[in-house]
């Protein structure tokens, strides 16, 4: 599959778009004014330990304390068929058999901590204790960053895990023979070094000499970090990850990428310096974009981004999907729409669902949706049809960088899944709550507002006793009264003997209105 990477950089933000067969599949955005923390190492101080929740809150010098769960203090075994090589910022699976911290007390055999943990988090760390932690999830909304003491140092070909002894190989390397070769190569190198490794997809076909060179470099990097951490006092930043552009290049520029275009001369020089030192064989695929049309407009990225912020996405067949994101979960509803098919109803529904699968997965990646996701496909009576749709969904999700866990169709015909969340979703980053509807997504109809206003006028007259009133409302409301409900207003004025003036204000909220005593004081109704 032809893949292209576009990096657009200006004074406001840097954006990286990943296109597959010319279609936008992923977008990454870093705002210049925002503090980026993902992957950074901090020396933090434990401010609070909550054994009842198995969490601790750590001051790492940011606005909000970071969140540390007990599972982020231990490692799990890395299995080559499970390892995701792209998620390298503190998001590896954790090994409960290897300690990363000295225990204050030996854990008992009973499950004191619940959920499979034989101890409480208070057995491991205490208030005011200083820890070296890495940000695995950036602050989202009102939540602080999630951190881990399972440090990972990502390189081009491998991720070095100084606190682990495991070796994992990316499951994206399809050849079992190649996975075995890389794993054996890592075992040979590991014989005289401490720590564990995750071998990344880019390492496929790599020589032992090249692999060892990178591992030695990562080990030296860890030694420097450790020494720096000893000299610093908590809370403080110990080490920053690579720049946004170089992170994108490190993690995404592989042999299957046709070209990488950058529209910034500064960014291009920075990238070429990095590529020359780390992956010189791919230098020819990096180019500076010079056309007058902006890079993202030329490749349709701006248009695709606008579509990714809408609830409804149309399918080529005429069907559509509706994506609604809430704080608790994301719901995705598949509908036939205008698609009526050419054969029997069952095959029509199957065709619509199969086409929806690819778009659902693309939108999940593009919008970076995380947490609980529920997909409501069009109901299928045939068990074989459900099986086919589910298998296709599984295959499509294997290409996703984020870790997902998917369940079979439920009795209600829903597919439930969880997806790893490491950063704010696209809508969270680019949108904010509507000041008009307060996040409801709807406002009162004009007719409803007009009826409320006419009732308010009557109440204002009854409470104040004044017969001269001045009303200011949104211009749409005033226009509706004059054109559609003029007789109602006339009857109201006549029955109350009102001297009433209506004034339009386009800047006033559609649902708001103000009532004054003539040219005097404003009336506030009980």
C-alpha positions in Angstrom: 0.0 0.0 0.0 1.4 3.4 -1.1 2.1 5.6 1.9 3.0 9.3 2.1 3.9 11.5 5.0 3.2 15.3 4.9 4.6 17.6 7.5 3.3 21.2 7.5 5.0 23.7 9.9 4.2 27.3 10.5 4.4 29.8 13.4 1.3 28.3 15.1 1.6 24.6 14.9 3.3 21.6 13.3 1.0 19.0 11.7 1.9 15.6 10.3 -0.5 13.8 8.0 -0.2 10.1 7.0 -1.9 9.2 3.7 -2.5 5.7 2.4 -3.4 5.5 -1.3 -3.9 9.2 -1.2 -6.5 9.0 1.6 -5.8 10.7 5.0 -5.5 8.0 7.7 -3.7 9.7 10.6 -3.1 13.3 11.7 -0.8 14.5 14.5 -0.8 18.1 15.7 1.6 19.9 18.0 0.6 23.5 19.0 3.6 25.8 19.4 2.1 27.5 22.5 1.3 24.2 24.3 3.7 22.3 26.6 4.3 18.9 25.1 5.0 16.2 27.7 4.5 12.8 26.1 7.6 10.6 26.4 9.4 13.2 28.7 11.2 11.9 31.8 10.6 13.7 35.1 11.9 13.4 38.6 8.7 13.6 40.6 7.6 13.6 44.2 4.7 11.5 45.5 2.1 13.9 46.9 -0.6 11.4 47.8 -1.1 7.7 47.9 -4.6 6.1 47.7 -4.4 2.4 48.4 -8.2 2.1 48.1 -7.9 3.1 44.4 -4.3 1.6 43.9 -3.1 5.0 42.6 -0.7 7.7 43.6 -0.5 11.4 42.6 2.9 12.7 41.7 4.1 16.2 41.4 6.3 16.5 38.2 6.2 20.2 38.0 3.1 20.6 35.7 -0.1 22.5 36.5 -1.8 19.3 37.7 -0.3 16.3 39.6 0.4 13.3 37.4 -1.6 10.0 37.9 0.4 6.8 38.7 -1.5 3.5 38.8 0.0 0.4 40.6 0.2 -1.4 37.2 2.6 1.2 36.0 5.1 0.1 38.7 5.6 -3.4 37.3 6.4 -5.1 34.0 4.7 -8.0 32.2 6.4 -10.4 29.8 6.6 -9.0 26.2 5.4 -11.6 23.7 6.4 -11.2 20.1 2.9 -11.8 18.9 1.5 -9.1 21.2 4.1 -6.4 21.1 3.1 -3.1 19.4 6.2 -1.4 18.2 4.8 2.0 17.6 3.6 2.9 21.1 6.9 3.5 22.8 6.2 6.3 25.3 5.6 4.4 28.5 2.8 2.3 27.1 4.4 -1.2 26.9 2.6 -4.1 28.6 3.7 -4.5 32.3 5.3 -7.5 33.9 3.9 -8.2 37.4 6.9 -10.6 38.1 9.6 -8.0 37.9 9.9 -5.1 40.4 11.0 -1.7 39.3 11.2 -0.2 42.8 12.6 -1.5 46.1 9.6 -2.8 48.1 9.1 -1.3 51.5 7.5 -4.5 52.7 7.4 -8.0 51.2 4.0 -8.6 49.6 1.9 -11.4 51.2 0.5 -14.3 49.2 -3.0 -13.1 49.7 -4.4 -10.7 47.1 -4.3 -7.6 49.3 -4.6 -5.2 46.4 -7.4 -6.9 44.5 -7.6 -7.4 40.8 -4.7 -9.8 40.8 -2.3 -7.5 42.7 -0.9 -9.2 45.9 -0.1 -5.9 47.5 -1.3 -2.3 47.9 0.4 0.6 46.2 1.2 1.9 49.7 3.5 -1.2 50.1 5.6 0.0 47.2 5.7 3.8 47.5 5.1 6.4 50.1 4.3 10.1 50.3 7.2 12.5 49.6 9.1 9.7 47.9 11.0 10.8 44.8 10.6 8.8 41.6 11.9 8.9 38.0 8.8 8.7 35.8 7.9 9.0 32.1 4.7 10.5 30.7 2.7 7.8 29.0 -0.5 9.9 28.4 -0.6 13.7 28.2 -3.0 15.7 30.3 -6.6 15.5 28.8 -9.3 17.9 29.9 -9.2 18.2 33.7 -7.1 15.0 34.1 -3.4 15.3 34.8 -0.8 13.3 32.9 -0.5 9.5 33.4 3.0 8.4 34.2 4.9 5.2 34.6 8.1 4.2 36.2 8.6 1.7 33.4 11.1 3.8 31.5 11.3 3.2 27.7 13.9 4.8 25.4 12.8 4.5 21.8 15.3 4.2 19.0 14.9 3.7 15.3 15.1 -0.1 15.4 14.4 -0.9 19.1 13.0 0.3 22.3 15.3 -0.1 25.3 13.6 -0.9 28.6 16.2 -0.4 31.4 13.9 -1.8 34.1 12.9 -5.0 32.3 14.6 -8.2 31.2 12.2 -9.1 28.4 12.7 -9.3 24.7 9.8 -8.6 22.3 9.5 -8.5 18.6 7.0 -6.4 16.6 4.1 -8.5 15.5 4.1 -6.4 12.3 7.1 -8.4 11.1 5.2 -11.2 9.5 8.0 -13.7 8.8 8.4 -16.1 11.8 11.9 -16.8 10.6 12.8 -13.1 10.7 11.3 -12.7 14.1 13.3 -15.6 15.5 16.5 -14.2 13.9 16.0 -10.7 15.5 15.0 -12.2 18.9 18.2 -14.4 18.9 20.2 -11.4 17.8 18.8 -9.4 20.8 19.5 -12.3 23.2 23.2 -12.4 22.1 23.6 -8.7 22.7 21.7 -8.8 25.9 24.1 -11.3 27.4 26.4 -8.5 28.5 23.9 -5.6 29.0 21.2 -4.9 31.5 17.6 -4.2 30.5 15.1 -5.5 27.9 14.2 -4.6 24.3 11.3 -4.4 22.0 12.5 -4.8 18.4 10.6 -2.5 16.1 9.2 -3.1 12.6 12.0 -1.0 11.0 14.5 -3.6 12.2 13.4 -6.1 9.6 16.5 -7.2 7.7 18.9 -5.3 10.0 22.4 -6.6 10.6 23.7 -7.5 14.1 26.3 -4.7 13.9 23.7 -2.0 13.1 21.4 -3.3 15.9 24.2 -3.4 18.5 25.3 0.2 17.6 21.8 1.5 18.3 21.5 -0.5 21.5 24.8 0.8 22.8 23.6 4.3 22.0 20.4 3.8 23.9 22.2 2.4 26.9 24.5 5.4 27.0 21.5 7.7 26.8 20.0 5.9 29.8 23.3 6.3 31.8 23.2 10.0 31.1 19.6 10.3 32.1 20.3 8.4 35.4 23.2 10.7 36.2 21.2 13.8 35.4 18.3 12.6 37.6 20.6 12.1 40.6 21.7 15.7 40.4 18.2 17.2 40.0 15.7 17.9 42.8 12.0 16.9 42.4 9.9 18.1 40.8 11.9 18.7 37.6 12.2 17.8 33.9 15.1 15.3 33.4 14.9 14.5 29.7 12.8 15.6 26.7 11.9 13.4 23.9 12.9 14.3 20.3 11.3 17.2 18.6 7.8 16.6 17.1 9.1 16.4 13.5 11.9 14.0 14.4 9.6 11.8 16.4 7.3 11.5 13.4 10.3 10.7 11.2 11.7 8.2 13.7 8.4 6.3 14.1 6.9 6.5 10.7 9.5 6.8 7.9 10.0 3.2 6.9 10.7 1.5 3.6 7.0 1.4 2.6 6.8 5.2 2.6 6.9 6.5 -0.9 7.8 10.1 0.1 8.0 12.5 3.0 7.2 16.1 2.1 7.9 19.1 4.4 6.9 22.7 3.6 9.3 24.4 6.1 12.9 25.0 5.2 13.9 24.9 8.9 12.0 21.6 9.4 13.4 20.2 6.2 17.0 20.9 7.3 16.3 19.4 10.8 14.8 16.3 9.2 17.6 15.8 6.7 20.2 16.1 9.5 18.3 13.4 11.5 17.7 11.1 8.6 21.3 11.4 7.5 22.6 10.3 10.9 20.0 7.6 11.6 18.6 6.2 8.2 20.8 7.6 5.4 19.3 5.0 2.9 16.0 6.9 3.1 17.3 10.4 2.4 16.1 10.4 -1.2 12.5 10.0 0.0 12.5 13.3 1.9 11.7 16.4 -0.1 11.0 20.1 0.5 7.6 21.2 -0.8 7.8 24.5 -2.7 4.5 24.9 -4.6 2.3 28.0 -4.1 -0.7 25.9 -3.1 -0.4 25.0 0.5 0.8 21.4 1.2 -2.3 20.3 3.0 -4.7 21.9 0.4 -2.8 20.3 -2.5 -3.2 16.8 -1.0 -6.8 17.3 0.3 -5.8 17.1 3.9 -7.7 20.3 5.0 -10.9 19.0 3.4 -10.5 15.6 5.1 -9.9 17.3 8.4 -13.2 19.2 8.2 -15.0 16.0 7.4 -13.4 14.3 10.4 -15.0 16.9 12.7 -18.5 16.2 11.5 -20.8 13.5 13.0 -22.0 12.1 9.7 -19.6 10.4 7.3 -21.0 9.3 3.9 -19.9 6.0 2.4 -19.3 5.5 -1.4 -22.3 3.1 -1.6 -24.7 5.8 -0.3 -24.8 4.6 3.3 -23.4 6.6 6.2 -22.0 6.3 9.7 -22.7 8.6 12.6 -20.0 9.1 15.2 -20.9 10.6 18.6 -18.2 11.1 21.2 -19.0 11.5 24.9 -16.8 11.6 28.0 -17.8 8.0 28.9 -17.6 6.3 25.4 -17.8 6.7 21.7 -20.8 5.3 19.7 -20.6 4.6 16.0 -23.9 3.9 14.2 -23.9 2.4 10.6 -26.9 3.2 8.4 -27.9 2.2 4.9 -28.9 5.8 4.0 -29.5 6.0 0.3 -28.1 2.6 -0.4 -30.8 0.2 -1.6 -28.6 -2.5 -3.2 -29.2 -4.6 -6.3 -30.0 -7.9 -4.8 -31.7 -9.3 -1.7 -31.9 -7.3 1.5 -29.4 -9.5 3.4 -26.7 -9.0 0.8 -27.5 -5.3 0.7 -27.0 -5.0 4.4 -23.8 -7.1 4.3 -22.3 -4.9 1.5 -23.0 -1.7 3.5 -21.5 -3.1 6.7 -18.4 -4.4 4.9 -17.8 -0.9 3.3 -18.5 0.7 6.7 -15.7 -1.4 8.4 -12.9 0.3 6.5 -14.3 3.8 7.1 -15.0 3.1 10.8 -11.4 2.0 11.4 -10.1 5.0 9.4 -12.1 7.4 11.4 -11.1 5.8 14.7 -7.4 6.3 13.7 -7.9 9.7 12.2 -9.9 11.1 15.1 -7.7 9.2 17.6 -10.7 7.9 19.4 -9.9 6.1 22.6 -11.5 4.4 25.6 -14.7 2.4 25.1 -16.0 2.3 21.5 -19.3 0.7 20.5 -20.2 0.0 16.9 -23.8 -0.6 15.9 -23.7 -2.2 12.5 -26.9 -2.7 10.5 -28.6 -5.8 11.9 -27.6 -9.0 10.1 -29.7 -12.2 10.5 -27.1 -14.5 9.0 -24.4 -15.7 11.5 -22.0 -16.1 8.6 -22.4 -12.4 7.6 -21.7 -11.3 11.2 -18.6 -13.5 11.3 -17.4 -12.0 8.0 -17.9 -8.4 9.1 -16.2 -9.2 12.5 -13.2 -10.8 10.8 -12.8 -7.9 8.4 -12.9 -5.5 11.4 -10.2 -7.5 13.2 -8.0 -7.4 10.1 -8.4 -3.7 9.7 -7.6 -3.0 13.3 -4.3 -4.9 13.1 -2.8 -1.9 11.2 -3.8 0.5 14.0 -0.8 1.7 16.1 -2.8 2.0 19.2 -3.6 -1.2 21.2 -7.2 -2.4 20.8 -9.3 -5.1 22.4 -12.4 -6.2 20.4 -15.3 -8.3 21.5 -17.6 -10.4 19.3 -21.1 -9.3 18.3 -23.3 -9.0 21.4 -26.8 -10.4 21.7 -28.0 -6.8 20.8 -25.9 -6.9 17.6 -23.2 -4.4 18.9 -19.4 -4.7 18.6 -17.6 -3.4 21.7 -14.0 -2.5 21.8 -11.4 -0.6 23.8 -8.7 1.5 22.3 -5.6 2.8 23.9 -5.8 6.5 24.6 -2.5 8.4 24.8 -3.4 11.9 23.8 -6.5 14.1 23.3 -8.8 13.1 20.4 -8.9 15.3 17.3 -12.2 16.9 18.3 -10.9 17.6 21.8 -7.9 19.3 20.3 -9.6 21.3 17.6 -13.0 22.0 19.0 -14.6 23.3 22.2 -18.0 23.2 23.8 -20.6 25.3 22.0 -21.3 28.5 24.0 -24.9 28.5 22.6 -26.1 25.0 23.4 -23.7 24.3 26.4 -22.6 21.1 24.8 -26.1 19.6 24.2 -25.7 19.9 20.5 -29.2 21.5 20.1 -30.9 24.8 20.9 -34.5 25.6 21.5 -36.6 26.1 18.4 -37.5 29.7 17.5 -41.2 28.9 18.0 -40.4 27.6 21.5 -38.4 30.7 22.4 -41.2 33.0 21.1 -43.8 31.3 23.3 -41.5 31.6 26.3 -40.9 35.2 25.5 -44.7 36.0 25.2 -45.3 34.3 28.6 -42.4 36.3 30.1 -43.9 39.5 28.9 -47.2 38.7 30.6 -45.3 37.8 33.8 -43.2 41.0 33.6 -46.4 43.1 33.4 -48.1 41.1 36.3 -45.0 41.4 38.6 -44.0 45.0 37.9 -47.4 46.6 37.2 -45.9 48.6 34.3 -47.7 48.9 31.0 -44.8 50.4 29.0 -42.3 47.6 28.3 -39.3 47.3 25.9 -38.2 43.8 24.8 -34.8 43.0 23.2 -34.4 39.6 21.5 -32.4 37.8 18.9 -33.3 39.2 15.4 -34.5 35.7 14.3 -37.0 35.7 17.2 -38.2 39.2 16.5 -38.6 38.4 12.8 -40.6 35.3 13.6 -42.9 37.2 16.0 -43.6 39.8 13.3 -44.2 37.4 10.5 -45.7 34.3 12.1 -47.2 35.4 15.4 -48.2 39.0 15.0 -51.8 38.3 15.9 -50.7 36.6 19.2 -48.6 39.6 20.1 -51.5 42.0 19.1 -53.9 40.0 21.3 -51.4 40.1 24.2 -50.9 43.9 24.0 -54.6 44.4 23.8 -55.5 42.2 26.8 -52.9 43.7 29.0 -53.2 47.3 27.6 -49.4 47.3 26.9 -47.3 49.9 25.2 -44.8 47.3 23.9 -41.6 47.9 21.8 -39.7 45.0 20.2 -36.0 45.5 19.3 -33.7 43.1 17.5 -30.1 42.3 18.5 -28.2 39.9 16.3 -25.5 39.4 18.9 -28.0 38.1 21.6 -28.2 34.4 22.1 -31.1 32.8 20.2 -32.6 31.7 23.6 -32.0 34.9 25.5 -34.1 38.0 25.7 -34.2 41.1 28.0 -37.3 43.1 29.2 -37.0 46.7 30.3 -39.5 49.2 31.8 -39.6 51.6 28.9 -36.2 53.2 28.6 -35.4 52.5 32.2 -34.4 49.6 34.4 -34.3 45.9 33.3 -36.8 43.5 34.8 -35.5 40.2 36.3 -38.3 37.7 36.6 -38.6 35.3 39.5 
